[in-house]
Amino acid sequence: AVAKRGGMVQSVDASRIVVKVNEDELVSGEAGIDIYNLTKYTRSNQNTCINQRPTVMPGEPVARGDVLADGPSTDLGELALGQNMRIAFMPWNGYNFEDSILVSERVVQEDRFTTIHIQELSCVARDTKLGSEEITADIPNVGESALSKLDESGIVYIGAEVKGGDILVGKVTPKGETQLTPEEKLLRAIFGEKASDVKDTSLRVPNSVSGTIIDVQVFTRDGVEKDKRALEIEHMQLKEAKKDLTEEFQILEGGLLARVKAVLINGGYSEAKLDAIDRKKWLEQTLENDELQSQLEQLAEQWDELKADFDKKFEAKRRKITQGDDLAPGVLKIVKVYLAVKRRIQPGDKMAGRHGNKGVISKINPVEDMPYDENGQPVDIVLNPLGVPSRMNIGQILEVHLGLAAKGIGDKINQMVKEQQELSKQREFLQKVYDLGDTRQKVDIAALSDGDVRTLVNNLRGGLPIATPVFDGASEASIKELLSLADLPTSGQLTLFDGRTGDAFERPVTVGYMYMLKLNHLVDDKMHARSTGSYSLVTQQPLGGKAQFGGQRFGEMEVWALEAYGAAYTLQEMLTVKSDDVNGRTKMYKNIVDGNHSMEPGMPESFNVLLKEIRSLGINIELEDEE
């Protein structure tokens, strides 16, 4: 969120920021208050979480264009997509073979790469030929425990912890009238009609997902009666809308009345006299000065407009919330459920630096097993040094050296603060540091007040922020100067010790800080296994892909491998019962159930497809029986 106009921050909370606008930026006669409403925990199109956090404090002056709140991937208005991690370039027992990444357990404990994902699942109740589908908690053949998280309307509670297979929205669909056996007719006569003329088509949590329900929305077609849950949600939304608009109105009214007070005091009223009168009556006062009187009348008009605007806004909001929704033809109701999932980093997730140096996490290692330096500080991530020479992205090594220097300077400043060294020494050191930077951007520490220096020192304790533009960045010499200023070896290499044995490694290791990012290729989204599932209609072969609950393709190259090994039976199985021999696979399934582990391969369906294709070319081809 960016300030539209300059002013003073009046109040800040998690959901809104109120700014009192500067006099010189005001349009005459308006309230002079800007309100910025913040977005909280909303789903983005990528299923990630959009959340804004205020960065300003009450009483702080802001100029037009200043950043008031951080978005989901910014820090004080700067893009911040990753984390600065302590990195060592060294092999570690094969766990970083082929671009794999070894990560310390501490990274997981500190939630350095933990992300919140919000999934939207929706359930649609349609009007079918056999009757309309119904959203209800009365679902056939479902145990009591499966319904424990649903309310009486059949919709899951907000805050419920759910896992794969749990019912989110109970829904039943009318079944076609089937021919009943006499036994079923008897059962129907005894247990009533409802039991078997509907089938369960409830919305369930996908198998690999577990999380917390954070929001539910119910959309009902115009003319269809709303259920209890829909009315509850509507009531809550109305209450919230009214509260929000009332608060906004009070803030704007307060700003307007403050200006009325200023005009009246200018016109000769005393504060004590004004405080004795009801605030709403201030606008009815008369002043002798014509100019002030016209200002007062203008403000009174403004107040009337404000009130009318509030009523209009609330009415529009109320109409929007209470009227039925415009849904697609044949749709009676849509229930949308929002599910928040917290994902910590784990083996199989993909990470990358800024230089195309991507890799997959192979292991999360205990902190005590990670390599550590002579101060006992362990590294967070171990990368493979062989990922650098052949790819020639030397930038990552320069980045690591510069990161080490920047953190070293921060540590040195921290040390000065801990030892309570006098401010003059801190000033001197800061001046030395900033003199190493770009000469065009001269930083004069002497010009700063003591308070400013203390604030600066406090900001730099975690490390010195550095920008190094392309073609004009830090030279090797200046990185070395920074390293020596931070009392670190200019080679950028430290002696590391093996966390498991305590012995020093044979050679010094390049250690430093690199900016690492977590990529949107998470193992949770890719893990998939199939037992039996859906088959393609034409070829009768299993479908492919996670979305279709498909199988793994055994392609032509894999077939060549089995042929080369002479694994005839395995190959026969792959091409028949595990693929498209319909009779063979059902027979085998029966055999397994009966405890008889044998198979009889038959004719693959794809052979029939081939025959049909050849016939479509005008060549009559038939399979003759052997008799």
Buried (B, 14 or more C-beta within 10 A) or exposed (E): BEBBBBBBBBEBEEBBBBBBBBEEBBEEBBBBBBBBEBEEBBBEEEBBBBBBBBBBEEEEEBEEEBBBBBBBEBEEBEEBEBBBBBBBBBBBEEBBEEBBBBBBBBBBEEEBBEBBBBBEBBBBBBBEEEEBBBBBBEBEEBEEEBBEBBBEBBBBEBEBEBEEEBBBBBBBBBEEEEEEEEEEEEBBEEEEEEEBBBBBBBBBBEEEBBBBBBBBBBBBBEEBEBBEBBBBBBEEBBEEBEEBBEBBBEBBBBBBBEBBBEBBEBBEBEEEEBEEEEEEEBBEBEBEEEEBBEBBBBBBEBBEEBEEEBEEBBEEBBEEBEEEBEBEEEBBBBBBBBBBBEBBBBBBBBBBBBBEBBBBBBBBBEBEBBBBBEEEEBBBBBBBBBBBEEEEBEBBBBBBBBBBBBBBBBBBBBEBBEEEEEEEEBBBBBEEBBEBBBEEEEBEBEEBEEEEBBEBBEEBBBBBEBEBEEEEBBEEEBBBBBBEBBEBBBEBBBBBBBBEEEEEEEEBBBBBBBBBBBEEBBBBBEEBEBEEEEBBEEBBBBBEEEEEBBBEEBEEEEEEEBEEEEEEEEBBBBBBBBBBBBBBBEBBEEBEEEEEEEBEBBBBBBEBBEBEEEEEEEEEEEEEEEE
